[in-house]
Amino acid sequence: MNTSPSPTATAAALLPLVGGPANVTSVAHCMTRLRLGLADRSLVDEEALRALPGVLGVVDDDTYQIVLGPGVVAKVTPEFEKLVGSAGELAARGAELKEAQRTRNSTPGKLLLRRIANIFVPLIPALIGCGVLAGLNGLLITMGWLPGLTGTLAVIPSAFLTLIAVFVGYNTAQEFGGTPVLGGAVAAVVVYPGVAKVTAFGIALSPGQGGVLGALAAAVLGTYVEKWCRTWVPATLDVLLTPTLTVLIAGLATLYGLMYAAGEISTAIGTAANWLLSTTGPFAGLILGGLFLPLVMLGLHQALIPIHTTLIEQQGYTVLLPILAMAGAGQVGAAVAVYFRLRHDTSIRTTIKSALPAGLLGVGEPLIYGVSLPLGRPFLTACAGGAAGGAFVGFFAMLGDKVGATAIGPSGWALFPLLAGNRSLLLTAAIYAGGLLTGYLVGFLATYAFGFPHRDRDQVARDRGELVTDASRG
């Protein structure tokens, strides 16, 4: 019998604890977190929030983030929005506070990461869906099954991946305060087949040159051109001149500079990633796998999304994601060890049982905020497990057996349908599975042996009836 609260009940319980409807200026969600803009964070009852059933943790960052877990957050968010008010009401409440909050709460680094997340995170569902279809189609081709379907099936994911630059441009303009469709228009220059007829500085351009980085740069430039135009173009001519000049100036700059520069940067990213793994594979995997959980905890992992996307555009897969996914394996191993060590802690064992399936599928926040981070040492031993799994995958990369993912978003066992590489699919999957098992094992053993201070070891001994009481000592 399911005893977890309904999405409506959860939303109703959350609202007064974050200061009520008048304190909420924006509502959004990612895969695991409800992200709220709040006018006054001093009104938040954080202790009561953390104790609320279904809440796995909170993160006080540029937005106030409540960790609810995958699936749950997507159901709670619309119920929360109904209680708070319409999007128009939210915008009206938050308009006066938005810029002041941004200045007060965001360093330049935080602001940049938030903007990167706002641009790329909305694209992840499409990347996942198209990546799974691309992986399925690759499997059909490899096995020689349904040859009449594979050509058709290839079109569906390829369409989005070919035009992803347009969506990046749209989101970029929206994030930087421009007209979204103008951002999409200038970014479309990057992928338009006709650019093959353009020669810039004696070099023939190619469609897609510069990829998402070129699209992002084009849209940012277009936004600044648009804002500049609105400072001097007469209101009577604004609807005609501003979009025309925006598309013209940003479009020319894209063709005669940005595409080439972004193309060089994209090539350098791919070359660096391949060199890193082919020459320092185990060490690179150790560092990447070991540090990824802290990046997720701090929200800094969002900065890697453009790099993953660039690698997928270039090579068809990102070689970094399978290594980073090992951090989740270390987290799962650590959680299982905690489950066995703290056998009388009903609360944390219940949290582990509810969060472990998500952890196996690569969603780490429930286990991070609900289990390992509150306990302290298990977070570090989970990182050790991730480092070991990353070193395993990196070792094979140094031998020339690359393991990649055709999309970003899932990890853990959910990454298997997205796996790709330069060897057979069977070998690629075997290396990735070996990395997961290594991460599970090392995370478990490190946590079981070193994950608890002496007082917790005493509790385990008490559970076994091995601890001598103070009275008997006397």
Order of alpha helices (4+ residues) and beta strands (2+ residues): alpha-beta-beta-alpha-beta-beta-alpha-alpha-alpha-alpha-alpha-alpha-beta-beta-alpha-alpha-alpha-alpha-alpha-alpha-alpha-alpha-beta-beta-alpha-alpha-alpha
